[in-house]
Amino acid sequence: MHISKRIITVLSSAALLLSLSACGSGSASSAAAASSVPAVQTVTGTAAGKNGDVTVEVSLEGNKITGVTVTDQQETEGISDAALEKVLQRIVEANSVKVDAVAGATIPSEAIMNAVSAAIESAGLNPADFTAVKTAKASAVAETESIDTDLVVVEAGGPGMTAAL
């Protein structure tokens, strides 16, 4: 009986020591990993667009996105132009890849966001760690205005135009 109690005590003590040492080494390795990420870096990422790959170059300072440029893309000219301008600007302003896509250019917008995510991941970082920077915005107050009319044209097609005459 005494031998089995001693064996159980020794085994449980060993298990406790192993679990404590595993917890301690995880924090040291994560601290080392965090210190190994350069403060300022430029990384590249690629994602599939509608007509081919979209490649971006992302400038990072710690957990802040300071710049995004598209270095290569084959998206339809004219349609993707708005996405190339607005989405890049939104990502930098929000410090996040979770921004609104440009209407009419959803696929190029998502390709840019996915390429930025891939670039962040290639730096050994998690895109979810890049969150929107909260700024104080002036609240807009909607004003109500009443307009009295004799006729309201709801449709500007043939029937609506006939009713207006």
N, C-alpha and C positions, 0 to 999 in steps of 0.2 A: 504494500500500500504506500509506504513512504517513498519508494523508488518511482512509482508512477506519478505521485504528486510532484516530486522534484523534476521529473522529465517534463511534465506539463508546465511547471513554473519556468524552467529554462527555455522551453520552446516559445512560450508566450512572451517572455522577456526579449528573446531574439526577434520575434515578429514585431514587437513594439519598437525596438532599436532600428530595424530595417525600415519600418514605415516612417519614423522620424527622420532618418537619414535621406530617404527618398524625397520628403517634403523640403528639406534644406537644400538639396542639390538642385531642385527645380528652380528655386528663386535665384540661385547664383547663376544658373545658365541663362535664365531670362534676362537678368540684369546685364550679363555679358553680351547677349544678343542685342539688347537695346542700346548698349554703348557702342556696338560695332556698326550701327547704321550711321552713315555720315550725316552731318547737320545739313549740308547743302549738296544736292545731287541732281543730276539730269538723267532720266530713264526713258526708255522707249517701249511702246506697247503696240500690238497689232490686233485688229479684230475684223471679222468679215462684214462687209457692207453689201449693198445690193449688186453692184457691178464688180466687186473685187475687194481686196483688203484695204483697210484704212489704218495708216501708221501715224502715231502721234509721238511727240517728244514732250515729256512732262518735267517741269522744274519743281523740285521739292525743297523746302526748308523745314526739317523736322516733320511735323504732321500738318504742314501747311502747303497747299498747292499754290505756287507763285506764278506759274505760267504754263500754258498748253499751246503747242503749235502742231498743225497737221503737216507731216513731212512727205506723205505719199497717199494718194487716193485716186480712185477711178469712178467716183460717183458722177451722176448726170449733172452736167454743168447747168446752172440756172436753178435747178431744183435743190441741189445740196448747198448752194452758196449761202443761204440763210442759216442753215445748220452749222456750216463751217464757221460763221461769225458768231452767232448767238449762243450756241451750246458751249463753245470754248470760253466765252465770256462768263456765262452762267456758272460753269464749273469752277472757275477761278474765284468769282465773287462769292459763291456758296461754300467753297472749300470742300466740295463733295461731288461725287459722280452721280448722285441722285438728284438730277435737275429735270425740268420740264423739257420734253422734246419739242422741236419746231413743227408746227402744223404743216402738213404737206411734205415734210422731209423726215418722217418718223424713222425710217430705216437708217439713213445717214446719221441722224441724231443718236440713235441707239448704238451704232457702230463706233461713234466717237466716244461715247460714255464707256462702252466695253473696252475700247483700246486704252483709255485712261486707266481703267481698273486693272487691265493686264500690265500696264507700265508700273503702277503702284505695287502690284504683287511681285513683279520682277525685282523690285527694290527690297523685297523681303518684308513688306508692310501689308497691312490689311486695309482694303478700301473702306471698310465699315468704320475704321478709326477716324476717317476724314469726315468730319461733320460740319454742318452749316455753321458759319460764324453768325452769331445773333447780334443784330444791330437794332438800335431803337429807331423805329420808323414813325413818322408823323401819321396819326390816324386820320383817314379821310372821312369827312362827315358828308353824307349825302343830303342834298337839298331837295325838297319836294316842290314841284311847280305844277300848278293847275292851269290847264289851257281849255278854254271853251271854244268848241267848233260847231259848225253846222253839218259838216260832212267829214267822214274819215274814210280814206281809200285804203283798204286792207291789202288789195292785190294790185300790182302794177301791170298785170297782163291785160289781155283784151277785155274781159268782163269788168275788171277794176277801172280801166281807163274809160270804158263806156259809161260806167256808173258815175264817174267823176264829171263827165261832160253833161 
